[in-house]
Amino acid sequence: MRKRIINVLMLASLGLLPAALTTGCAVTRHQETAGEYGSDAKTTARIKTALYKDPLVKGTEVKVSTMRGVVQLSGWVDSEQARDRAGQIARSTPGVIDVHNDLLLPTGR
């Protein structure tokens, strides 16, 4: 009886082995290549530098993420003009395909 249980467990684990070994590839799908990552990192750095230099936008309060040329701006700004200016800076940066401007204004103003 014990030998039969061991055999069943061995067959079950051998049957699941191919599935376990091939599902790891699903994790790497839809991720950036090393070249894309480097390009996106440069784009992010250019945008952050421009935001730091701009007197209207507080660059320290804006988070910039880039994935395959699509930029997302998040964080806080003091005014609608600063929000618009940050989006304008991001759009004018080389390598940017699209900008998602998710910057927020403090409530109560």
C-alpha positions in Angstrom: 0.0 0.0 0.0 2.8 2.4 0.9 4.6 1.7 -2.3 1.5 2.4 -4.3 1.1 5.8 -2.6 4.7 6.7 -3.4 4.2 5.7 -7.0 1.1 7.8 -7.3 2.9 10.8 -5.8 5.9 10.4 -8.1 3.7 10.2 -11.2 1.7 13.3 -10.1 4.9 15.3 -9.5 6.4 14.1 -12.9 3.2 15.1 -14.6 3.3 18.6 -13.1 7.0 19.1 -13.8 6.6 20.3 -17.4 3.9 22.8 -16.4 6.1 24.1 -13.6 9.1 24.6 -15.9 7.3 26.3 -18.7 5.1 28.8 -16.7 8.2 30.9 -15.8 8.2 32.2 -19.4 4.9 34.0 -18.7 6.6 36.2 -16.2 9.0 37.7 -18.7 6.4 38.6 -21.2 5.5 42.3 -21.6 8.7 43.4 -19.9 11.3 45.7 -21.3 14.5 44.6 -23.0 17.8 45.9 -21.6 17.9 48.5 -24.5 14.4 49.7 -23.9 15.1 50.0 -20.2 18.2 52.1 -20.8 16.3 54.3 -23.2 13.5 54.8 -20.8 15.9 55.5 -18.0 17.5 58.3 -20.1 14.1 59.7 -20.9 13.2 59.7 -17.2 16.4 61.4 -16.3 15.9 64.1 -19.0 12.4 64.9 -17.7 13.5 65.0 -14.1 16.3 67.3 -14.9 14.0 69.6 -16.8 11.5 69.6 -14.0 14.2 70.5 -11.4 15.3 73.4 -13.5 11.8 74.7 -14.1 10.9 77.5 -11.7 7.1 76.7 -11.8 7.3 73.0 -11.1 8.7 71.5 -7.9 10.7 68.7 -9.4 11.2 67.0 -6.0 7.4 66.5 -5.7 6.9 64.9 -9.1 7.6 61.2 -9.7 8.4 60.2 -13.3 8.1 56.7 -14.6 8.7 55.7 -18.2 7.8 52.4 -19.9 8.4 52.0 -23.6 8.3 55.7 -24.2 5.1 56.2 -22.3 5.6 58.6 -19.3 3.6 58.8 -16.2 3.8 61.8 -14.0 2.5 61.4 -10.4 2.8 63.4 -7.2 1.8 66.9 -6.1 2.0 70.3 -7.6 0.9 73.7 -6.3 -1.2 74.9 -9.2 -2.9 73.9 -12.4 -0.2 75.9 -14.3 2.5 73.8 -12.7 0.6 70.6 -13.6 0.2 71.8 -17.3 3.9 72.8 -17.4 5.1 69.4 -16.2 3.0 67.7 -18.9 4.4 70.1 -21.5 8.0 69.4 -20.4 7.4 65.6 -20.6 5.8 65.8 -24.0 8.6 67.9 -25.4 11.3 65.4 -24.3 12.8 63.3 -27.1 11.7 59.6 -27.0 8.3 60.3 -25.4 5.4 58.7 -27.1 2.6 59.5 -24.7 2.2 61.2 -21.3 -0.2 60.3 -18.5 -0.3 63.4 -16.3 -1.6 62.1 -13.0 -0.3 65.1 -10.9 -2.6 66.2 -8.2 -3.4 69.6 -6.6 -3.8 69.9 -2.9 -7.4 70.0 -1.9 -8.9 73.1 -0.3 -7.2 75.5 -2.7 
